Amino acid sequence: MAWYEEAVFYHIYPLGLLGAPEWNDHSQPVHRLTELKAWVDHMKTCGFTALYFGPCFSSGSHGYDTEDYRRLDERLGDNEDLKDLVRYCHENGIRVILDGVFNHSGRGFFAFRDLKENRENSRYKNWYCNVNFWGNNEYNDGFSYENWGGHNLLPKLNLYEPEVRQYHFDTVRFWVSEFDIDGIRLDAADVLEQGFMRELRSVTDGLKDDFWLMGEVIHGEYSRWVNDNTLHSVTNYALHKALYSAHNDHNYFEIAHTVKRQRDMGLGDNVHLYDFVDNHDVERIMTKLRNKRHFLPVHVLLYTLPGIPSVYYGSEFGIEGRKERGSDASLRPALSLAELSSQDNVSLQIISALGNIYSKESALWYGEYRETDLTTTKYAFMRGDILVTVTNSDSQENFDLGLSGSYKGALHGGEISSDQGRLRFTLEGNSAEIWIPASERKHYEPLKRVKEEPVKAVEESFEEMPQRAEPGKSFEEMSIEELQAEILARLSANGPLNDRMKREVKENVYRDSLLNWVKSFR
């Protein structure tokens, strides 16, 4: 079997983790990358076997505006640093995949610089899409062009142009020969030209055994990209959304439906999508979860549902991160491993335990998925001969399953056995267990029992209810607190306020969202 089908990924955004400056002045390399060896050691202790690393090549700002595809970003170091890091990962049994930003370049890329200098006479004018020498833009280039996402910082490359394709293929060959990487995550794969990806698959299949191609895809029929001729995997954004919202909304049907929907696409147990609960583009899972105790069942599902589990750096410590003022900076922070590791961290214990279990239970890699129980607040399924059970309610849940045999809890210990063909047991609220057949005689160290502080009632946060604005004040003139108070007042006019309603209002601190909400009342 291929290595990636059995992998647990760790995702690092290096410019953020290592505290690189926001803008690249292209001065002498600063060898920050050497600091990552300690993080590789940390990965190994947590059970991670693969590193998704990027973007890391020379760019002007956030890394996705690539200016030199064959030189490490000067804010991180030089090519020797990257070679040394990959070598160290391999010595520790960790595979490495890099970001391939092939849909667009940065404005400092040599072909775009030539286009600006020579305009109609540039030999690279066909390297970019829809170049119009009668147009202009905010950079006053004297011409316009197609870009990615409405950002002229990211001019779109013309992947129908043979020279562009060949340049990218030669770049990939360089990455394999120079750095010995094991795969590529294709940025913006959902807008990449399909023929380019098929040809890239043919190129990489001949470069290295089990070379992995994974694409960033947000929406759509994943089977369009994941097949024998195109990519091995894509980012599973559908499951990402279901994992947190099914807990926030107490609705496990959403997760079960998502799994069924993907199987209906032809993506069965042996099609390994890239599963995650957060990354460099979305808010941290601890920020998204209304009840922080759901960290455990969310991650048990991440590690046990069909797919390849991935954890974003820092989230194994339970850190938070929220999009603020349209910026992703707080999602990509600089972190001190020594400081984080010095704490007795429950989240880290959970991730380490799951990594240990996953490494030893091949049923979690290849086992057939079979749903055995489903309500809004409890969910049970088999992966091969392993039983997984989760709850999202504050109260304990009783399970009554049509299963025979005896099982041992890999996370909390304990043993359950069937009686007359029924397996009956109780699971604590907001909890989870991975049940291993007792006949396997395996032993896993139980998670430490942590005394949890009682969850404070939401009303405590509203002991002093937000004050409504003075009469006659328009919504646009109101403060965040006044908008929250206005929404609460309008909700209460329709019936009693419950905890969930108050929490949703309190946690919404986005002006545009609050304005739309308050204007929705009739």
N, C-alpha and C positions, 0 to 999 in steps of 0.2 A: 504494500500500500504506500501511497505518497506521504511524505513527511507532513504536509500541510493538513491532511485529513485527521491527524492526531495532535495537532499543535494547539497551544494556548498562547495567544498573542499579547504582547505588551506594546502599547502605542505611545511613542515619544514624539512630541513636537519640539525639536532641539533648540530652535531660536528662543522659544519661551522658557523651557526648563533651565537652560544655561544662562538666562538673563542677558542675552545679546541685545545691543542697541536696536532701537526700532528702525533706524535707517542705516544703510551700509555706505560708508564713505570710501570703500574699496582701498583702504590703506593696508598696512602689513597685517598678515593673518594673526589672529589672537587664538591661541590653542585651547579653547574651551572644551573641545571634544574629549580631551583626555580625562575630564572629570566624570565621563559616563561609565568608566570601568566599574566604579563603585555601584552604579545603578545596574550594571549587568550582573554583578554579584547578588544584588538584591533581587533581581528578576529570577535568578536561579533558585534562591531560597523560597520564593513564592510559587514555584512550579511553572513559570513561563518558559516556553521553549522556542519562541519566535519573537522577533522585534520588527514592528512596522515603524520605520524611522523616516521622518521627513516633514516638510521639504528640507533639503540640505545643500543644494547647489547655489552658486553665486547669484544673488538677486539684489534688487534695490531696497526691498522692505520686508514683507511678510514671508517671502520664500516662494510664493507662487507666481511671481513676476520674474521668471528665470532670465538671467543675463548671460550666464555661461553654464551650459549643461555638463561640462566636463571638468569643472573646478569646484572644489568644496567652497562654500560661502566663507569669505574671509573672517566673518565674525565668529566662525566655529573653528577655523584652523586651516590646514592645507590637506592635499590629497593623501599624504602619508598618514595623517591623523585618522582619516576615514579607513584606510587600508588596515591600520593597526586596530581600530575598533572592531571591524568585521572579523579580523583574525581572532581577536579576544573572544568575541561572541561564539565563533565556531569552536574554539578550544573548550568553551563551556557548554557545548551542545545546543547553542541557540542559533537558529537561522535568522537571516536579515533580508527584509525587503525594503526598497526605497520608493519614494514618491516619483512617479513619472508624469511631469506636467507637459504633456505633448499637445494639448488643445490650443494653447496660447503661449506666448513668450512675454518677457518684459520689454519695455521700451529701450533698454540698454543692450538687448541682444544684437549681435553684429549685423544680422540681416535687416533689422528695423533701423539701425543707425545708418546703414547704407541707403535705405529707402528714403530717409529724411534728407540725406546729403545729396543724392543724385536723382530723386524724384522719378520722372518718367524714364530716365536713362539707367535706373538701378537694375542690375541683373536679378535682384531679389524681389522685384515688384509683384511677381506671381506667388511669392511665399506667403502672402497675406490675403485675407478674404475681402472682396468688395472694396478695394482701394479706389478712391474717387479723388482725382487731382483737382476737381472743381469744388471740393468741400473744405471744411476746416473743423477744428475742435478746440477744446479749452486749453490745449497746449500750443495753439497757434502753429500747428505743423504746416498749414497750407494744403492739407488734404485730409480726408476722413477714411475710416476703415471699420470693418466689423470687429467687435470686441467680445469679451466674455462677460456676461452678467451686467452689461451697461457700463463697464469700467474701461475707459480708454487707456488705463494703465496696463491693460491686458489685451493687446492686439491678437486677434484670432489667426492662427496659422492655417494655411490652406493645405489640408491633408490629402487633397486630390492631386497636388503637385508632386510628381515623382521625386524631385530633388529634396523636398521637405521630408517625405517618407524615408528616403534613404539616409538623410541626416539623422533622423531619430533612430533608425535601425542601427546605424553605426555607433550612435551614442550608447545604445543598450549593449552592443558588443563590447564597447569600451568599459562600461560599468562591470560587466562580467569578468573581463580579462584583467582589469585594473584592481577592482575591489572584491571580486569573487562573491557577488550578491546572489541571493537565492530566489528572488522574485521582484515583482514591481506592482505597486498599487497605482492604477491609472486614474489620475485626477480628472474629474468631469467626464467620466466614461459615458455618461448618458447622452452627451452631445458629440462624442467622438465618431468619426466616420467609420461605419461598420467594416468596410473593406480594409481600412488601415489596421483595425484590431485583428482581423483574420490573418493578414499578412504578418503582423507582429507575432501572433501565436506561432505561425510557421517558422519564423526566425528564431524565436526563443526555444522552441522545442528542439532545435538543433544545437543549441548552445550549451545546455547543461541538463542533466537528468532531473526530472521533477521540478523544473523551473516553473514558478507559480505566477499567474497573471490574475490580479483581482482588480475590479473596477469600482469606482465611486458612482453608484446609481441611487437616486433618491426615490423616484416613482417608476411605475411601469411593470410590464411582464418580465420578470427577471430572466426567464428562459430565453428571451431575445438575446441576452448577452452571455448567459451561462450555457455553454454547449461544447461539443467536442471540437468545434472549429474556431471558437472565439475566446472566451475567458473561462477560467476555472471557477471563479467565484465573483460575487459582488457584495457590496455593503448592504446589510439587511435592515434598511430603515423602517420597513413595515413592522418588524418584530421589535425594533428599538422603541418605537412609539407605543406599541402594545404593552411592553414590559412595565413601563412606568404608569401609563394611564389606567391599566387594568387594576393596579394597586390603589392609585388615587381615587378611582371611581368604584372600587370594590366590584370588579366585573371581569372574572377570569374567562368569560366567554370570548372576550376580545382576543386574548392570546390563543385560545384553542382555535378560534376562527382563522386567525392569521396563519397558524401552522397548517390547517386544512387547506386554506387558499393557496399556499405555496406548494403543497403536495398536488393540488389540482392543476397547477402550472406544469406539472411534470417534474417538480423539484422534490424528489423523495428523500429518504433517509441518507442516501449515499451521494447526494448533491450538497456539498458543504458550503453554505453561505457564510459570510463574515458577520457574526453576531456581536453586538456591542450595546451598552446602555448609555454611553456618552463618548464624545470625542472632541477634537479641537474646534468644531463648528457648532456644537450644541451645548446647552447648559449641563453642568455636572448632575449626576444622578442624585446626589444628596440634596441638591437644590431643588430638583424636580419633585422629589418625594415629599408629600405632605406629612406622612408618618415615617420618621427616620428608621423605625424598626423594620420597615419593609426592605431595608438594604439586604437582609438575609434571604428572604424568598425570591427577591428579584435576581440576585446573583446565583442562587441555586438553579433557577430556571435558565439563566444565561449559560451555565456550565452543563446543563443536562438536556435541554431541548436540542433537536438536530441542528448542526451548524458548528462553526469554529468560534469559540469564545475569545473575546478580546477585552482588555482592561486598559483604560486611558491613564497615563501616568498621574499619580497622586490620588486617583479615585480609590485605590486600594486602601488608602488611609482615611477615606471618608471626607475628603476636603470638598468644599462647595465652590461654585463658580457660576456667575450669572452674566448674561449679556447686558451690557450697560451702555446706554446712549449710542446704540448701533455699533459698539466696539466688541471685539472678541478677546481683548487683552486679558480680562479676568479669567477667561477659559484656558489661557496659555501661560500660567504664571511661572516665575522662577521659584524653585523649591530647594530646600536644604534636606538632603536625605538623612544626614546625621541628626538633625533636629526632629524630623518626623519619626525616625526609627527609635528615638530615645523614649517615646511615649508608649504606654501600655494600650495598644490600639485594638479595639474590638473588630473594626472593619478589616484590618490587616490579618487578624487571626482567621476570619471567615474566608478571605481570599486565599490564604496559605493552605487552609484545610481543603478547600475546593480544588486547588491545584494539585495537592497530594492525592486526593481521591481520583481526580480525572486522569492522572498519569498512570494509574494502576487498573482502571476499569475500561477495558476496550469496548464494552457495551455502550459506553457514552460516546464513542467515536463512530461505531458502526451498527449499534443495536437498533432493531426495528422499533419505531414509535407506535404506541398503542394507548389511546385514552381509556382510562378505567373509571374515572369519576369526575364530574364537573358541576359546580354550582357557581354562583357569583362570588362566593367567598372561599371555596376550596377547590383544589385541582389535583388530580392524580393521574399519572401515566406510567407506562412501562418503557424502558429503553433496553430491549433484549430481556434479560432476566433481572434487571434492576428496577425497583419501584421508586418513583419520586412523588412526594406529597408536599403541597404548600398551602398556606392559608394567608388571607389578608384581613381577617377580622380580629378585633380585640379579644373576642371570646374564643375559647377552645372549640375545636371542630371534631365531630365524630365521623370516622370513615367506616364504611361497611362495603367491602369490595369482594367481588366474586373471584377470589384468588386462593390458591392452596399453597402451603409451605410455611417455612419459618424465615424470618428476615432479621438482620441486625442493623441498627442505625449507625451510619458512618459518621454523622455529625455530632449527635448527642448521646450515642450509645443506646442501650436498651434493646430488647428483642420482642418481636411479635410473632405469633403463630396462628394459623388458621384453625377453624373449628367447623367441621361439616361443610367444607368447601367455601367458607366465608372468612375473610380477614377483617377483624373488627378491632379498632384501636382509636385513641384520641390524640390529637395534636394540639399543642399550645397555640394560642392566638398569635398572629403575625410571625409565624414560624415556618420551618421547613425541615424535611428529612430525606436523606437518600438511603434507601433500604437495600442492603446487599444480601443475597441469599446466605443464610447461616451455614449452609453446607460448604461454602468456600473457605470458611475458617480464617477469614482475614480480620485483622485488627486495625482500627483507626483510633487515634487519640481523640477523645471527645473534646468539643469546644469548651472553653472555660465558661462556667456559669457566671454571668455578669448580673449583678443587682442593678436592675434598670430603674432609673428615676421615673416616677409616675408622670405620664404625659399631662401637662397642665391643661386645664380646660380652656377652650378658646375664649370663653367669656373673660378670663383674667386679662387677656390682651386688650379687652375693650371695657375695662373697669371705668375708664373715662372715655365715653363714646365720642368719636370725632364730631366736632361742632359743625353744624350746617352753615352755609354761607349766608350773608345778609340778604334779605329780599331784594330782588332786582338785579343781582349779580349774574352775569351770563356764565354758562358752563366754561367757556374759553378763559374767563377771568379767574376761575376757581383754582385753588391749590389742590394738590393731590389729596390731602386730608379732607378738604371740603367736597371733592368729588366722591370720595369713599362714603362720607356721611350722607350725601344726597342719594347714592345708590342704596345704602342701607335703609334709608327712610322710605324709599319707593318700594323696596322689597317687603318691608314690614307692613306696608299698606295692603299688600296682597295676602298676608297671613303671617303667622309667627316665624321669627328667624331661628334657624337651627345652626348647630355648630359649623357644619360644612359651609353654609352660605356666608357666615361671618368670616370664616377663614379665607374663603376665596376672595372676598372683598379686601380683607386686610393684606393679603399677599400680593395683590395686584397693585403695583406701584408705577405702572406705565401710563402716562398721561393719555396717549392716543387710544389705548384700550379702554380706559375709564370713560373717556369722552364718548366713544362709540357705545359703550354699555349704557351710560345714563341717558343718551339720546334714543335708545331703543325702547324706552318705556313710553307707553301711550297715555 
